[in-house]
Amino acid sequence: MSSVPVLETERLRLRAHRADDHAECTAIWSNPEVVRHIGGRAFTSEEVWRRLLQYVGLWSLLGYGYWAVEEKATGRYIGDIGFADFKRDLQPSLEGMLEFGWVLAPHAHGKGYASEAVAAVMAWAAQYQPALRAVCIIDPANQPSIRVAEKAGFKRWQETTYHGSPTIVFSR
């Protein structure tokens, strides 16, 4: 089992998820503004609990995974960021790559937190998973996430369809 390293930036702490993150995580993942470009459907409390279990399991099975993002100044949980291998039924295949993703609560949008967290996680990946290519999938209408990905050095690699919706695969 791999422990989750704590990463710190000027304003953020990235840490392991905890059971007591459930309520805040549910508030984020049940918000229509958050899920608009991530499947379009709000998640139930039960589904979010499974998500938290999945985050913990990724580290155990793969040696990498997702971090909880919290504001240092307040200690408030504001989102999730990290890598996975979700075995998606997607062409091109992402098998053997670090699939990168992030989500932040609406109150944390527009503050540069996503770019700050992405930079920290990419630095971690360069040191601890250097052989794996980093990719991310983004809804073409999600311009804020596209800007974050491009700022972090991701380039458009492929256009595809995932679950019937147009999707852009970015690679770095």
C-alpha positions in Angstrom: 0.0 0.0 0.0 1.3 3.4 -0.9 0.8 6.4 1.4 -0.4 9.6 -0.1 2.4 12.3 0.0 1.4 15.7 1.2 2.1 18.4 -1.4 2.1 22.1 -0.5 2.0 25.2 -2.6 1.9 28.8 -1.5 -1.9 28.6 -0.8 -2.9 25.0 -1.0 -2.3 21.7 0.8 -2.8 18.5 -1.2 -3.4 15.5 1.1 -5.0 12.1 1.4 -8.8 12.0 1.4 -10.4 11.3 4.8 -13.8 10.0 5.7 -14.7 13.4 7.1 -14.3 14.9 3.6 -17.6 13.2 2.6 -20.0 16.1 3.2 -17.8 18.7 1.5 -17.0 16.3 -1.4 -20.7 15.6 -1.8 -21.5 19.4 -1.9 -19.0 19.7 -4.7 -20.0 16.7 -6.8 -23.7 17.3 -6.4 -23.4 20.9 -7.7 -24.8 21.3 -11.3 -22.1 23.9 -12.1 -19.4 21.4 -11.2 -20.7 18.4 -13.1 -21.9 20.4 -16.1 -18.8 19.3 -18.1 -18.3 16.0 -16.2 -21.2 13.8 -17.3 -23.8 16.5 -16.6 -25.4 14.7 -13.7 -25.1 15.5 -10.0 -23.7 12.7 -7.9 -25.6 11.3 -4.9 -24.0 11.0 -1.4 -23.7 7.3 -1.9 -21.8 7.8 -5.3 -19.5 10.3 -3.7 -18.7 7.9 -0.9 -17.7 5.3 -3.5 -15.6 8.0 -5.2 -13.7 8.6 -1.9 -13.1 4.9 -1.6 -11.9 4.8 -5.1 -9.4 7.7 -4.4 -8.0 5.7 -1.5 -7.8 2.5 -3.6 -5.9 4.1 -6.5 -3.0 4.8 -4.2 -3.1 1.2 -2.8 -3.2 -0.4 -6.2 -1.2 1.9 -8.5 1.1 4.0 -6.3 -0.6 7.2 -7.5 -4.0 8.6 -7.3 -6.0 11.7 -6.2 -5.4 14.2 -3.5 -7.9 16.2 -1.6 -7.2 19.9 -2.1 -7.6 22.3 0.8 -6.9 26.0 1.3 -4.1 26.4 3.7 -5.5 29.7 5.2 -8.9 28.1 6.2 -8.2 24.3 6.1 -11.3 24.0 4.0 -11.6 21.1 1.5 -12.1 22.6 -1.9 -11.7 19.8 -4.4 -9.9 16.8 -5.9 -6.9 16.5 -8.1 -4.7 13.7 -9.3 -4.1 10.7 -11.6 -5.9 7.5 -12.3 -6.1 4.6 -14.7 -9.9 4.2 -15.0 -9.7 1.6 -17.8 -12.0 3.8 -19.9 -13.6 2.4 -23.1 -12.1 5.2 -25.1 -10.2 5.6 -28.4 -7.4 6.4 -28.3 -6.7 4.1 -25.4 -5.2 5.7 -22.3 -3.9 2.4 -21.1 -0.5 2.8 -19.3 -0.9 6.6 -19.1 -1.5 8.9 -16.1 -5.0 10.2 -16.7 -5.0 13.5 -15.0 -8.1 15.2 -13.6 -9.2 18.0 -11.2 -12.4 19.5 -9.8 -12.8 22.5 -7.5 -15.8 23.9 -5.7 -17.4 26.9 -7.4 -16.3 29.2 -4.6 -12.7 28.3 -5.5 -13.0 29.0 -9.2 -11.2 32.0 -10.7 -8.5 32.2 -8.0 -5.7 30.4 -9.8 -6.0 27.4 -7.5 -6.4 24.9 -10.3 -3.2 26.0 -12.0 -1.4 26.1 -8.7 -2.5 22.5 -7.8 -1.9 21.2 -11.3 1.7 22.5 -11.2 2.4 20.8 -7.9 0.9 17.5 -9.0 2.8 17.6 -12.3 6.1 18.2 -10.5 5.3 15.2 -8.3 4.6 13.1 -11.4 7.9 14.2 -13.1 9.8 12.9 -10.0 7.8 9.8 -9.1 6.2 8.6 -12.4 8.6 9.9 -15.1 8.1 7.0 -17.5 4.3 7.5 -17.7 2.8 10.0 -20.2 0.3 12.4 -18.6 -3.1 12.9 -20.4 -6.4 14.4 -19.6 -9.9 14.3 -21.2 -11.9 17.5 -21.3 -15.3 18.5 -22.7 -14.7 20.9 -25.6 -17.1 23.4 -23.9 -15.1 23.5 -20.7 -12.9 26.4 -21.6 -11.6 27.1 -18.0 -10.3 23.5 -17.8 -8.8 23.7 -21.3 -7.0 26.9 -20.2 -5.6 25.2 -17.1 -4.4 22.2 -19.1 -2.7 24.4 -21.7 -1.1 26.6 -19.1 0.4 23.3 -17.6 1.9 22.4 -21.0 -0.8 19.9 -22.2 -1.4 20.0 -25.9 -4.4 18.8 -27.9 -3.7 15.2 -28.9 -6.9 13.7 -30.2 -10.6 14.4 -30.6 -12.9 11.6 -29.7 -16.2 10.7 -28.2 -16.7 9.4 -24.7 -20.2 8.2 -23.5 -21.7 9.8 -26.6 -20.2 13.2 -26.0 -17.4 15.0 -27.9 -14.2 14.9 -25.9 -10.7 16.3 -26.4 -7.7 14.2 -25.2 -4.8 16.4 -24.1 -1.3 15.1 -23.7 1.9 16.3 -22.1 
